[in-house]
Amino acid sequence: MTVPTALASALVAPLMGAAESHTIRATRHAVIRWAERVRSLDPSYCPAVESQMLACLAAAEITTEPPAWCLTTRPGCIYLLAGSIVAPAYISGGVIHVMTVITPDCLGSPAAERRRANRRRRAAERAERERRGNRGPTPKQLFRELRTGRMEAVM
């Protein structure tokens, strides 16, 4: 469920400022990203790494807007800011749940570039299908049919 930004702002207003007085929980993914991006450790889950992460994020500032360098925006999301570390999170039952950890260094990684390229490609394919009114095969399907010889090329 996504929460509109205005509603998220209203929900987070009492939480604004430091996160130290709130319960924070982290997903397994967030702990692995913390180990990988902040601590430069082997990207695996470890309770000791989780406790370090939660201790750092307890002093983080809570806001509804990510920093300008952070390319990700998620509707209804809050952000815990600890220096150059950004932790997108959501609030459920009065508990702050951290979803992942982003640093400026991780944005240029080859894996991040591949994910962005795949998202752009899928968005372009969706836009093309909508432009055609969802009629007929996609360019990818046409290419596959040409390659397998199930369809003759039409010029």
Sequence and secondary structure as in RCSB ss.txt:
>XXXX:A:sequence
MTVPTALASALVAPLMGAAESHTIRATRHAVIRWAERVRSLDPSYCPAVESQMLACLAAAEITTEPPAWCLTTRP
GCIYLLAGSIVAPAYISGGVIHVMTVITPDCLGSPAAERRRANRRRRAAERAERERRGNRGPTPKQLFRELRTGR
MEAVM
>XXXX:A:secstr
    HHHHHHHHGGG EESTTSEEEE HHHHHHHHHHTS   SS  HHHHHHHHHHHHT EEESS  TT     T
T EEEEETTEEEEEEEETTEEEE   B GGGGGSHHHHHHHHHHHHHHHHHHHHHHTTT S  HHHHHHHHHHTS
S    
